Amino acid sequence: MTKLLLDIGNSMVKIAVADHEKLLAVQQHETLTDGVLQPLVQTCKPDMAVVASVRKDGEAVKEQLQAYVKKVLFCTPTMPLPVRNLYATPGTLGIDRLAAVVGAHHLFPQRDCMIIDCGTAITIDFLDRHGTFPGGNISPGLQMRFKALHQFTEQLPMGAVTGNATPVGTTTQEAIEAGVVQGVVHELEGYMYAYPAATVIFTGGDAIYFAKRIKNPIFVVPNLNFTGLAKIADYNVYL
């Protein structure tokens, strides 16, 4: 079964075509337009579309997709899943987080996992070896931290990643970059120190950037959410 997988985040729309578990194509766009969908659907002829969205335009996206694909599965935190969800408020849980957890469950079976998604926000989610998801934590992402320093102070400039973050900043720009980058690194290493037995999986847009700065052994899986979406689709189709 060929699936069109859509991971609609706060900043970008990521699209993949999957034949069973194999990803055939991955694209990234700022918005989901007919100009993006039409050539992709004509080329891959998907049997179904699977959507994980953290935005509020779910119904509009569903109608847009139904013009091209007969079956559309719009994922929610309360739908049947191959993991046990113990989150106390499932209605407030981002489906992107659950997709990553399901992906980790498939790729790293019977392991205690810590999934770190470095995107607009940084999420740290947990999965035990029995396939139970107890929850996780949410922290500001890289760009959000730069913007907060700039917007909530009178004189601090907008920071940015230059790739030359030093241990100690000798200018204000260097101090902002070093403080934000090292702040995230120490934060993540703190989680790893607290959970030494967990298999650590990095994903998200800034995953590779931070993975290079982490001393602990980790796995980097850029398309973890797509793996999870494919497995969620299989679980609901054949349930």
C-alpha positions in Angstrom: 0.0 0.0 0.0 1.4 3.4 -1.0 0.8 6.1 1.5 1.1 9.9 1.3 2.4 11.0 4.8 2.1 14.6 5.9 3.7 15.9 9.1 2.3 19.5 9.4 4.3 21.3 12.1 4.3 24.9 13.4 6.9 26.1 10.9 7.0 23.6 7.9 4.9 21.0 6.1 6.9 17.8 5.6 5.6 15.3 3.1 6.8 11.7 2.4 5.7 8.9 0.1 5.9 5.5 1.7 5.6 2.1 0.1 5.0 -0.1 3.2 7.9 1.1 5.4 10.2 2.3 2.7 10.2 6.1 2.1 10.3 6.9 -1.6 10.4 10.7 -1.5 10.6 13.4 1.2 9.7 17.0 0.6 9.5 20.1 2.8 7.3 23.2 2.2 6.1 26.3 4.1 2.5 25.6 3.1 0.4 22.8 1.6 -0.8 24.0 -1.8 -2.5 22.3 -4.8 0.7 23.0 -6.7 2.6 20.8 -4.3 0.0 18.1 -4.0 -1.1 17.6 -7.6 2.2 16.6 -9.2 3.1 14.4 -6.2 -0.2 12.5 -6.3 -0.1 12.1 -10.0 3.4 10.6 -9.8 3.0 8.3 -6.8 -0.7 7.5 -6.9 -1.2 6.9 -3.2 -3.8 4.6 -1.8 -4.3 6.8 1.2 -3.1 10.0 2.9 -2.0 10.0 6.6 -1.9 13.4 8.3 -0.4 14.5 11.6 -1.0 18.2 12.2 -0.4 20.6 15.1 -2.2 23.4 13.4 -5.9 24.3 13.7 -6.8 24.0 10.0 -7.4 20.3 10.1 -10.7 20.2 8.4 -9.5 22.4 5.6 -6.5 20.2 5.0 -8.7 17.1 5.1 -11.0 18.5 2.4 -7.9 19.6 0.3 -6.5 16.1 0.4 -9.8 14.4 -0.3 -9.8 16.1 -3.7 -6.7 14.0 -4.6 -6.8 10.9 -2.4 -9.9 8.7 -1.8 -8.9 7.7 1.8 -7.6 10.3 4.3 -6.6 9.3 7.8 -6.4 12.3 10.1 -4.4 11.2 13.2 -5.5 12.1 16.7 -4.0 11.2 20.1 -7.2 9.2 21.0 -7.2 6.9 18.0 -6.0 3.2 18.3 -2.2 3.1 18.5 0.5 0.4 18.7 1.7 2.0 22.0 -0.2 2.5 25.3 -0.8 6.2 25.9 -0.9 7.2 29.5 -1.0 11.0 28.9 -3.5 12.5 31.3 -4.8 15.0 28.8 -4.7 13.2 25.4 -6.8 16.0 23.8 -3.9 18.4 24.3 -1.2 16.1 23.2 0.5 16.9 19.8 0.1 14.0 17.4 3.6 14.7 16.1 4.9 13.6 19.5 2.9 10.4 19.4 4.1 9.7 15.8 7.7 10.0 17.0 7.0 7.6 19.9 5.4 5.1 17.6 8.3 5.3 15.2 10.7 4.7 18.1 8.6 1.7 19.3 9.0 0.2 15.8 12.7 0.9 15.2 13.9 0.2 18.8 11.6 -2.6 20.1 11.7 -3.7 23.7 13.9 -0.8 24.7 13.5 2.2 27.1 13.6 5.2 24.8 14.0 8.9 25.2 12.9 10.7 22.0 14.3 14.3 21.6 12.7 16.3 18.9 14.6 19.5 18.2 12.2 21.7 16.2 10.3 24.9 16.9 9.9 23.5 20.4 12.1 20.9 21.9 10.2 17.9 23.2 11.6 15.1 25.3 9.3 12.1 25.3 9.7 8.7 26.9 8.7 5.2 25.9 9.3 2.1 28.1 10.4 -1.3 26.8 6.8 -2.5 27.2 5.5 0.0 24.7 4.0 2.4 27.2 4.2 6.2 26.7 3.9 8.0 30.1 4.5 11.5 28.7 7.3 13.9 28.4 8.5 17.6 28.6 8.4 20.6 26.3 11.0 23.4 26.1 11.6 26.4 23.8 13.5 25.5 20.6 16.6 27.2 19.3 15.0 30.0 17.3 12.4 30.6 20.0 15.1 31.2 22.5 16.9 33.7 20.3 13.6 35.6 19.6 12.7 35.6 23.3 16.0 37.3 24.3 15.5 39.9 21.5 11.8 40.6 22.1 11.8 40.7 25.9 14.9 43.0 26.4 15.6 46.6 25.4 19.0 46.3 23.9 19.9 42.6 23.1 20.1 42.0 19.3 18.5 39.1 17.5 20.9 36.2 17.8 21.6 33.5 15.3 23.5 30.3 14.8 26.8 31.1 13.0 28.4 27.7 13.6 31.2 29.3 15.6 29.7 29.2 19.1 32.5 29.6 21.6 32.6 28.5 25.3 32.6 32.1 26.4 31.3 35.0 24.3 33.6 38.0 23.9 30.9 40.1 22.2 27.2 40.3 22.8 26.4 38.4 19.7 28.8 35.7 20.7 27.4 35.6 24.2 23.8 35.1 22.9 24.8 32.3 20.6 27.0 30.6 23.1 24.4 31.0 25.9 21.5 29.6 23.8 23.4 26.8 22.1 25.2 25.6 25.2 22.0 26.0 27.3 20.3 23.6 25.0 23.2 21.2 25.0 23.5 21.1 28.8 19.8 20.7 29.1 19.7 17.7 26.9 22.8 16.2 28.4 21.1 16.6 31.8 18.2 14.4 30.7 20.7 11.8 29.4 22.5 11.9 32.8 19.2 11.4 34.6 18.1 8.5 32.4 21.4 6.6 31.6 19.8 3.4 30.5 17.5 5.0 27.9 18.2 4.7 24.2 18.4 8.3 23.0 16.9 9.2 19.6 17.3 12.6 18.1 14.9 13.9 15.4 13.6 17.2 14.1 15.0 20.1 12.0 17.9 20.9 14.5 18.6 17.3 15.4 21.9 17.0 13.5 23.1 20.4 14.7 22.8 19.4 18.4 23.8 15.8 17.8 27.2 16.9 16.8 27.6 18.7 20.2 26.4 15.9 22.4 29.1 13.6 23.9 26.7 10.8 24.8 26.0 7.9 22.3 22.7 8.7 20.5 20.8 7.7 17.3 19.8 10.4 14.8 16.6 9.5 12.9 15.5 12.5 10.8 12.3 10.8 9.5 11.2 9.3 12.7 7.7 10.9 12.5 7.1 9.4 9.0 8.0 6.0 10.3 5.5 6.4 13.1 2.8 7.7 10.8 3.2 4.7 8.5 2.9 2.3 11.4 -0.2 4.2 12.8 -1.8 3.9 9.4 -1.1 0.1 9.2 -2.4 -0.4 12.7 -5.7 1.3 11.9 -6.2 -0.2 8.5 -5.7 -3.8 9.7 -7.1 -3.4 13.2 
